Amino acid sequence: MRANSQEHNRGARQRDRTRRLILNAAVLLMRSGVIPTVEEAAKHAEVSAATGYRYYRTHGALIQEAVELAFPDQTQVSLGGGSPEARIDRLMAEGFPRLVEHEAFDRAVLRLALDQWLRQNAKRDLREPPVKRPGRKRFVDDILAPLRDRVSAQRLRRLELALGMVLGIESFIALRDIYGADPGEIREVWRWVCKAMVRSALNQKRLAT
């Protein structure tokens, strides 16, 4: 009985090591700018493709777990107090460089989200849990915090959606891939647009009073 238990534990540890090897390989590839398939991650981990699929049934499952392991903890970025404009400046100084550094991870999550939407729209099985992308919402909430008692709920909601439209990988990709903007230019465009929208919301309130 004891021998069987020890053998079971050894097998579990070996499976965990193999899974970790494949996952770490995927993270390393993503850090280099590659969004790996299961086969590519398995090859990089020096195991067979069949072994890779034994642990990760789908490409999406591998990418989700790799992102969860490697993506920076957004709670480490604090916008602190002060005006909405000051919070936007801190986000550009502390949060934006993280997006640039982990661009491949953001693109991978977006790609997975789009693929899942297409599968759902076609009434097909997702094959892995729906991907979650709540990152920007906390930062938008922080920027809006000083305005909650200063503007109407309707205007605040419009500003929330407008900031959420700008502060995300979708906007970054459009400016970088379509318009050829470099990260520094994108950061300053974001800063300018976000501050302009905040000022517009406040000016509308003054005009209404």
Backbone bond lengths (Angstrom), bond angles and torsions (degrees), N, CA, C in turn:
res aa  C-N    CA-C-N  psi(-1)  N-CA   C-N-CA  omega(-1)  CA-C   N-CA-C  phi
1 M - - - 1.465 - - 1.531 110.72 -
2 R 1.361 115.24 -46.45 1.448 120.04 -179.20 1.530 110.91 -65.50
3 A 1.339 116.52 -40.37 1.464 120.77 178.28 1.527 110.70 -61.56
4 N 1.322 115.99 -40.74 1.462 119.88 178.66 1.522 111.55 -63.63
5 S 1.341 115.16 -39.76 1.459 120.39 179.39 1.525 111.08 -64.96
6 Q 1.350 116.38 -41.93 1.457 120.46 179.21 1.528 110.91 -64.78
7 E 1.325 115.70 -41.33 1.459 120.45 178.76 1.525 110.95 -63.52
8 H 1.338 115.80 -41.17 1.469 120.82 177.60 1.523 110.54 -61.45
9 N 1.345 117.01 -43.16 1.460 121.12 -179.69 1.527 111.49 -65.35
10 R 1.340 116.07 -40.21 1.459 119.39 177.79 1.525 110.78 -63.12
11 G 1.336 115.37 -41.55 1.460 119.43 178.63 1.521 112.06 -63.41
12 A 1.318 116.14 -40.39 1.467 121.05 179.27 1.522 110.66 -64.39
13 R 1.344 115.68 -42.04 1.468 119.87 179.50 1.532 110.47 -65.09
14 Q 1.325 116.73 -39.58 1.463 120.41 179.31 1.526 110.90 -65.83
15 R 1.334 116.14 -41.48 1.471 119.15 178.21 1.523 110.68 -63.84
16 D 1.327 115.66 -40.17 1.459 119.60 178.73 1.526 110.90 -64.41
17 R 1.332 117.24 -41.16 1.466 120.44 178.34 1.530 111.25 -63.75
18 T 1.331 116.14 -41.94 1.461 119.45 -179.74 1.526 110.88 -64.87
19 R 1.306 115.83 -44.79 1.467 119.94 178.07 1.525 110.56 -59.78
20 R 1.330 116.31 -43.00 1.461 120.97 -179.85 1.531 111.00 -64.89
21 L 1.325 117.57 -38.33 1.465 121.01 177.95 1.524 111.01 -60.41
22 I 1.327 115.72 -45.87 1.470 120.13 -179.78 1.527 110.44 -65.31
23 L 1.320 115.97 -43.32 1.461 120.64 -178.81 1.526 111.06 -65.00
24 N 1.332 117.58 -45.64 1.462 120.75 178.69 1.521 111.43 -62.89
25 A 1.333 116.14 -36.34 1.465 120.01 177.09 1.528 110.21 -62.40
26 A 1.331 116.38 -42.60 1.463 120.50 178.51 1.523 111.09 -62.20
27 V 1.334 116.70 -42.22 1.469 120.95 179.53 1.522 110.44 -63.05
28 L 1.330 117.44 -44.66 1.467 120.97 179.45 1.524 111.44 -61.72
29 L 1.320 116.33 -41.81 1.461 119.62 178.29 1.521 111.04 -64.15
30 M 1.340 116.81 -40.35 1.460 120.11 -179.97 1.522 111.27 -67.92
31 R 1.329 116.92 -35.04 1.468 119.97 176.46 1.528 110.71 -64.74
32 S 1.323 117.27 -26.74 1.463 120.53 178.64 1.526 111.85 -87.02
33 G 1.333 116.69 0.40 1.458 120.94 177.50 1.506 114.92 98.78
34 V 1.340 117.33 5.41 1.466 121.93 180.00 1.525 109.52 -101.51
35 I 1.324 117.61 133.16 1.461 121.54 172.57 1.523 106.11 -97.56
36 P 1.339 118.85 98.75 1.465 121.31 -167.26 1.523 113.67 -78.35
37 T 1.318 114.45 149.31 1.458 120.17 166.97 1.525 107.88 -79.34
38 V 1.333 116.11 171.28 1.462 119.64 176.25 1.527 109.45 -61.03
39 E 1.329 116.73 -41.15 1.463 120.67 179.86 1.526 111.87 -61.65
40 E 1.332 117.14 -42.09 1.463 121.27 -179.32 1.524 111.60 -66.79
41 A 1.336 116.43 -41.95 1.463 119.79 178.22 1.521 110.44 -64.79
42 A 1.328 116.88 -41.34 1.464 120.56 179.30 1.524 110.34 -63.70
43 K 1.318 117.07 -43.90 1.465 120.65 179.41 1.518 110.82 -61.73
44 H 1.336 116.84 -42.49 1.464 121.57 179.09 1.526 110.67 -64.64
45 A 1.328 116.49 -31.15 1.470 121.38 178.31 1.527 112.17 -84.92
46 E 1.335 116.18 -1.64 1.469 122.68 179.48 1.527 112.31 63.69
47 V 1.335 115.12 41.67 1.459 121.28 170.97 1.520 107.15 -128.94
48 S 1.314 116.46 167.36 1.462 119.89 -177.52 1.527 111.59 -74.16
49 A 1.338 115.32 159.50 1.463 120.19 175.43 1.523 110.71 -61.00
50 A 1.327 116.71 -38.18 1.466 120.49 178.93 1.527 110.38 -60.57
51 T 1.338 116.68 -39.75 1.466 120.03 176.93 1.517 110.15 -65.04
52 G 1.320 116.47 -40.54 1.468 119.64 178.35 1.513 111.66 -58.44
53 Y 1.332 116.55 -45.05 1.465 120.17 -179.17 1.525 112.14 -72.53
54 R 1.317 117.33 -19.82 1.458 119.80 175.67 1.533 110.41 -65.92
55 Y 1.332 115.96 -31.93 1.462 120.38 -178.17 1.526 112.60 -98.37
56 Y 1.337 116.55 -29.10 1.464 120.52 -178.98 1.527 107.75 -131.92
57 R 1.317 114.53 100.75 1.469 120.61 -173.13 1.525 111.67 -65.96
58 T 1.354 116.51 -28.12 1.458 120.18 -178.55 1.524 110.36 -135.03
59 H 1.314 113.91 159.57 1.466 120.74 174.49 1.524 110.35 -59.05
60 G 1.331 116.27 -42.12 1.465 120.54 -179.20 1.510 112.90 -61.22
61 A 1.329 117.10 -40.07 1.465 120.34 179.78 1.528 110.72 -62.86
62 L 1.328 117.15 -40.59 1.464 121.26 178.03 1.518 110.92 -64.68
63 I 1.319 116.72 -47.06 1.463 120.63 -177.40 1.522 110.99 -63.89
64 Q 1.332 117.05 -42.71 1.461 119.69 179.59 1.519 111.39 -59.33
65 E 1.325 116.71 -46.18 1.457 119.38 -177.74 1.522 111.21 -69.02
66 A 1.321 117.40 -36.62 1.466 120.67 177.96 1.522 110.86 -64.40
67 V 1.315 116.61 -41.87 1.462 120.82 179.32 1.526 110.31 -65.34
68 E 1.331 117.33 -43.63 1.465 120.86 178.98 1.520 111.56 -61.25
69 L 1.343 116.61 -35.29 1.458 120.26 179.86 1.517 112.14 -73.36
70 A 1.324 116.88 -41.81 1.463 120.44 -167.74 1.523 114.77 -103.66
71 F 1.330 117.68 -19.72 1.462 118.65 -174.09 1.516 110.09 -67.67
72 P 1.321 118.00 138.19 1.467 120.67 -177.12 1.522 111.87 -63.35
73 D 1.310 115.25 146.05 1.461 121.27 177.92 1.524 108.71 -72.94
74 Q 1.343 116.28 110.88 1.459 119.70 -176.34 1.527 112.77 -65.42
75 T 1.344 117.58 -18.62 1.462 119.10 179.59 1.524 110.99 -69.29
76 Q 1.347 117.20 -14.42 1.459 119.94 178.34 1.522 111.62 -72.53
77 V 1.324 117.44 -17.03 1.464 121.59 178.32 1.526 108.58 -95.72
78 S 1.314 116.60 117.88 1.456 120.88 -179.57 1.524 109.32 -115.42
79 L 1.326 116.04 129.69 1.457 119.90 178.64 1.515 112.18 -86.27
80 G 1.356 116.21 -8.89 1.459 120.35 175.65 1.514 113.13 63.59
81 G 1.338 115.59 -155.13 1.454 120.79 -178.44 1.513 111.39 -100.50
82 G 1.331 115.43 -161.20 1.452 120.56 178.47 1.510 112.65 93.41
83 S 1.314 115.00 -169.62 1.456 122.27 -176.04 1.522 110.81 -74.39
84 P 1.342 117.22 164.34 1.462 119.24 174.61 1.522 112.22 -56.76
85 E 1.345 116.84 -38.48 1.463 120.34 -179.89 1.521 111.46 -63.43
86 A 1.341 116.71 -40.96 1.468 120.21 178.54 1.528 110.39 -65.36
87 R 1.308 117.35 -36.99 1.470 121.03 178.65 1.526 111.03 -68.05
88 I 1.323 116.68 -37.13 1.460 120.44 175.92 1.528 109.93 -62.62
89 D 1.325 117.18 -42.67 1.465 120.93 178.31 1.527 111.05 -60.23
90 R 1.339 116.79 -42.24 1.468 119.46 -179.89 1.526 111.14 -67.67
91 L 1.338 116.63 -36.20 1.459 119.70 177.45 1.527 110.53 -63.89
92 M 1.319 116.78 -41.22 1.461 120.10 178.62 1.529 111.17 -67.10
93 A 1.330 116.64 -33.14 1.463 120.44 -178.03 1.524 112.28 -78.47
94 E 1.353 117.82 -36.83 1.460 120.88 -173.08 1.528 113.75 -109.34
95 G 1.309 117.01 -40.22 1.460 119.97 -176.06 1.515 113.50 -83.88
96 F 1.328 117.37 -40.27 1.467 120.26 -175.81 1.531 112.79 -60.75
97 P 1.353 119.04 -42.53 1.474 118.02 178.14 1.518 113.57 -59.57
98 R 1.323 118.04 -29.65 1.461 120.88 177.39 1.525 110.69 -67.54
99 L 1.327 116.39 -38.95 1.456 119.29 178.27 1.528 110.13 -62.67
100 V 1.336 116.12 -43.66 1.458 120.11 179.78 1.528 110.42 -63.14
101 E 1.336 115.99 -44.49 1.467 120.53 -178.29 1.520 111.89 -63.09
102 H 1.335 116.71 -36.59 1.461 121.18 -175.49 1.524 111.72 -110.43
103 E 1.330 116.31 33.41 1.461 121.02 -177.63 1.526 112.44 -56.33
104 A 1.345 117.03 -41.86 1.465 120.00 -178.92 1.521 111.41 -61.37
105 F 1.343 117.13 -37.30 1.469 120.65 178.93 1.524 110.10 -66.94
106 D 1.334 116.92 -43.17 1.460 120.26 178.96 1.527 111.09 -62.82
107 R 1.330 116.10 -42.56 1.458 119.81 179.27 1.530 110.76 -64.87
108 A 1.335 116.35 -37.25 1.465 119.79 179.43 1.526 111.08 -64.86
109 V 1.322 116.54 -42.45 1.463 120.28 179.28 1.524 110.27 -65.21
110 L 1.331 117.05 -42.31 1.471 120.49 177.94 1.519 110.60 -62.27
111 R 1.323 116.33 -44.24 1.469 120.30 178.95 1.526 111.05 -59.70
112 L 1.326 116.27 -42.25 1.459 120.37 179.24 1.529 110.78 -66.01
113 A 1.334 116.42 -41.96 1.467 120.26 179.22 1.528 110.95 -61.71
114 L 1.324 116.86 -41.70 1.468 120.63 178.93 1.527 110.95 -65.76
115 D 1.331 116.41 -42.68 1.459 120.24 178.84 1.523 110.84 -62.40
116 Q 1.341 116.85 -40.78 1.464 120.07 179.62 1.527 110.61 -66.93
117 W 1.333 116.64 -38.22 1.469 119.17 178.13 1.522 110.40 -61.41
118 L 1.326 115.99 -44.08 1.465 120.11 179.98 1.526 111.35 -62.38
119 R 1.330 116.05 -40.91 1.462 119.82 -179.91 1.533 110.60 -66.95
120 Q 1.338 116.39 -42.46 1.470 119.95 178.33 1.523 110.33 -63.49
121 N 1.331 116.19 -42.53 1.468 120.71 -178.69 1.521 111.13 -63.70
122 A 1.331 115.84 -30.81 1.467 120.82 178.76 1.530 112.11 -89.15
123 K 1.351 116.33 8.19 1.468 122.66 -179.63 1.534 111.78 59.16
124 R 1.343 115.21 38.87 1.461 120.30 179.60 1.524 109.98 -109.00
125 D 1.327 115.84 158.42 1.463 122.11 -179.63 1.518 109.67 -64.61
126 L 1.356 116.72 135.29 1.462 120.94 179.20 1.526 112.30 -69.08
127 R 1.322 116.50 -32.66 1.462 124.01 178.91 1.521 113.49 78.13
128 E 1.332 118.85 -16.36 1.460 122.77 174.99 1.531 107.15 -151.55
129 P 1.344 118.34 164.40 1.466 120.01 -178.95 1.524 111.18 -59.90
130 P 1.332 118.08 148.58 1.465 120.65 177.68 1.524 110.66 -58.19
131 V 1.315 116.29 136.87 1.453 120.38 -179.92 1.531 109.69 -72.88
132 K 1.323 116.47 145.28 1.463 121.79 179.32 1.522 108.66 -110.30
133 R 1.343 115.11 137.98 1.471 119.26 -179.60 1.529 110.60 -136.59
134 P 1.342 117.57 65.93 1.458 120.07 -175.67 1.522 114.51 -88.91
135 G 1.356 117.97 -0.52 1.458 122.29 -167.76 1.507 116.90 -46.67
136 R 1.339 117.75 -52.29 1.463 119.93 -172.67 1.528 113.12 -71.68
137 K 1.337 117.17 -22.02 1.465 119.74 -173.21 1.524 112.05 -61.73
138 R 1.342 116.94 -38.13 1.469 118.68 -179.76 1.519 110.81 -65.36
139 F 1.339 116.63 -39.92 1.458 119.97 -179.19 1.526 111.05 -68.57
140 V 1.322 116.95 -39.85 1.468 120.02 177.26 1.525 110.05 -63.36
141 D 1.327 117.05 -42.82 1.469 120.64 177.55 1.520 110.94 -59.27
142 D 1.342 116.71 -41.69 1.466 120.42 179.74 1.519 111.43 -64.81
143 I 1.332 116.94 -41.10 1.468 120.17 179.25 1.528 110.84 -63.89
144 L 1.330 115.89 -38.07 1.469 120.42 -176.24 1.527 113.87 -80.47
145 A 1.312 118.09 -16.26 1.472 121.66 -173.27 1.536 113.19 -50.14
146 P 1.331 120.23 -45.73 1.479 118.80 -178.86 1.522 114.10 -69.95
147 L 1.333 117.33 -10.75 1.471 120.39 -176.10 1.519 113.54 -98.93
148 R 1.323 117.68 -5.24 1.469 120.03 -169.93 1.519 113.03 -63.81
149 D 1.311 118.29 -27.01 1.468 120.76 177.70 1.521 111.97 -104.31
150 R 1.325 116.06 9.67 1.469 118.92 -174.15 1.525 113.38 -114.80
151 V 1.320 117.50 -21.72 1.469 119.85 179.38 1.524 109.15 -130.29
152 S 1.307 116.11 162.40 1.468 120.54 -177.39 1.521 110.86 -67.84
153 A 1.330 114.70 159.04 1.461 119.94 179.03 1.526 110.94 -61.49
154 Q 1.321 117.47 -37.65 1.466 121.01 -179.60 1.523 110.88 -64.70
155 R 1.349 116.19 -45.42 1.464 119.83 -179.90 1.522 111.11 -68.42
156 L 1.325 115.69 -36.06 1.461 119.79 178.67 1.533 110.69 -64.83
157 R 1.308 116.40 -40.42 1.467 120.55 178.65 1.535 110.57 -64.47
158 R 1.330 116.07 -41.29 1.463 119.17 179.00 1.525 110.64 -63.33
159 L 1.333 116.29 -41.30 1.463 121.11 178.68 1.525 110.69 -66.77
160 E 1.320 117.26 -38.78 1.466 121.13 177.30 1.527 110.58 -59.01
161 L 1.326 117.40 -46.57 1.454 121.00 -179.48 1.524 111.60 -67.37
162 A 1.327 116.37 -37.72 1.463 120.21 179.87 1.527 111.12 -65.63
163 L 1.335 117.26 -44.00 1.459 120.65 178.11 1.528 110.91 -65.75
164 G 1.336 115.93 -39.41 1.458 119.82 178.33 1.514 112.18 -64.47
165 M 1.340 116.87 -30.55 1.454 121.13 178.12 1.527 111.05 -69.00
166 V 1.323 116.95 -35.70 1.473 121.53 -177.07 1.521 111.99 -82.19
167 L 1.331 117.30 -45.98 1.467 122.01 -169.02 1.522 112.11 -86.06
168 G 1.317 117.02 68.72 1.453 119.52 -178.99 1.510 111.93 -162.40
169 I 1.302 115.58 168.44 1.458 121.49 -176.90 1.525 111.60 -63.55
170 E 1.343 118.46 -29.24 1.463 120.38 -179.24 1.532 110.53 -61.75
171 S 1.332 116.55 -46.51 1.457 121.06 178.14 1.524 110.92 -65.48
172 F 1.325 115.94 -41.32 1.466 121.36 179.11 1.527 110.43 -58.67
173 I 1.343 116.55 -45.79 1.459 121.15 -179.06 1.525 110.92 -65.01
174 A 1.328 117.45 -42.51 1.462 120.42 -179.55 1.529 110.79 -60.45
175 L 1.327 117.10 -45.15 1.460 120.31 -178.19 1.524 112.03 -71.72
176 R 1.323 116.54 -36.41 1.468 120.97 -177.22 1.529 111.88 -77.93
177 D 1.327 116.84 -46.39 1.468 120.66 -173.46 1.523 113.08 -84.96
178 I 1.329 117.25 -37.17 1.467 119.93 -175.61 1.523 111.77 -91.14
179 Y 1.342 116.31 -41.82 1.459 119.84 -176.80 1.530 113.70 -99.94
180 G 1.337 117.46 -5.06 1.463 120.16 176.63 1.511 114.41 69.41
181 A 1.331 118.06 22.88 1.465 121.05 -179.96 1.518 110.11 -75.77
182 D 1.345 115.92 143.15 1.463 118.83 175.92 1.526 108.63 -86.61
183 P 1.345 117.93 164.58 1.472 120.51 -176.10 1.528 114.02 -54.84
184 G 1.345 117.32 -39.72 1.462 119.22 179.76 1.518 111.94 -62.35
185 E 1.324 116.80 -40.97 1.461 120.77 178.37 1.521 110.68 -66.62
186 I 1.327 117.04 -40.99 1.467 120.66 178.26 1.528 110.16 -61.39
187 R 1.325 116.88 -44.37 1.472 120.66 179.85 1.530 110.88 -57.16
188 E 1.329 116.91 -44.95 1.460 118.98 -177.21 1.521 112.14 -72.31
189 V 1.340 117.10 -32.50 1.468 120.02 174.25 1.519 109.35 -64.71
190 W 1.334 117.41 -45.34 1.464 120.71 177.55 1.523 110.66 -58.50
191 R 1.320 116.53 -46.98 1.476 120.25 -178.83 1.528 110.29 -58.63
192 W 1.333 115.82 -46.88 1.457 121.29 -178.05 1.524 111.44 -63.85
193 V 1.332 116.96 -47.46 1.465 120.98 -177.78 1.531 110.97 -64.77
194 C 1.331 117.09 -45.82 1.474 119.87 -178.14 1.524 111.47 -62.43
195 K 1.326 117.08 -42.58 1.473 119.95 179.07 1.521 110.58 -67.73
196 A 1.326 117.24 -38.11 1.467 120.38 179.14 1.522 110.65 -63.18
197 M 1.335 117.47 -39.63 1.459 120.56 179.79 1.529 111.44 -68.07
198 V 1.335 116.65 -38.50 1.470 120.08 177.09 1.521 109.70 -63.78
199 R 1.339 116.73 -46.46 1.471 119.95 180.00 1.522 110.76 -62.69
200 S 1.318 117.32 -37.76 1.464 120.72 179.39 1.528 110.91 -62.99
201 A 1.339 116.26 -43.12 1.469 119.66 179.17 1.521 110.99 -62.33
202 L 1.317 117.28 -40.33 1.462 120.78 179.70 1.527 111.24 -70.85
203 N 1.324 117.64 -38.71 1.461 120.61 179.46 1.518 111.22 -66.35
204 Q 1.323 117.81 -36.88 1.459 121.10 177.48 1.516 110.53 -63.02
205 K 1.328 116.35 -35.91 1.463 120.25 178.73 1.543 109.51 -65.83
206 R 1.344 116.78 -43.00 1.462 120.48 -178.56 1.527 110.31 -64.54
207 L 1.349 116.29 -40.19 1.464 119.81 179.84 1.518 111.86 -66.14
208 A 1.329 116.25 -30.13 1.468 120.49 -177.69 1.529 112.06 -79.36
209 T 1.356 117.12 -18.26 1.466 119.47 -175.77 1.513 112.29 -96.79
